[in-house]
Amino acid sequence: MTFLKSAATNHDGRLDAPLIDASAFSAGVYELHVHIGAYFRKAKQASSTPAFLDIVTVRFGVDDPGRNYHVPLLVSPWGYQVYRGS
C-alpha cells in the first residue's frame, strides 16, 4: 500500500476538493481511513470513552479511473453507511 494524501473535512463534514486529482487517479484498490472518533470529539459529540467507532476504513476498487468515484460516508458515533455516489 502507498499513502497518497491526507485531508480534513470542512464544517459540513465534506472535502472542499477531490481527494485525488484526476491525473493521479488510476485503476486499483483504494482505502480511506476516516477518523470519526476525532471528528465527534472535536464537535463535542463523543458519547463514550473509548469511542465505540474511532477509525472507519473503507476499501473500494476502481476499474475505470475516467468515471466519477464519489464515496459518501454517513456517520454517527454508533454506526456508519457507505455507498458509491454519483
Number of C-alpha atoms within 10 A of each C-alpha: 6 6 7 10 8 9 11 13 11 9 8 7 12 11 12 11 9 10 14 11 8 12 8 8 13 14 11 11 11 15 14 14 12 17 14 19 23 16 18 17 16 10 10 9 13 19 13 12 8 9 16 13 17 18 15 16 11 14 10 15 11 15 11 12 14 12 10 12 15 12 14 13 16 11 15 13 18 12 10 12 9 11 12 11 10 9
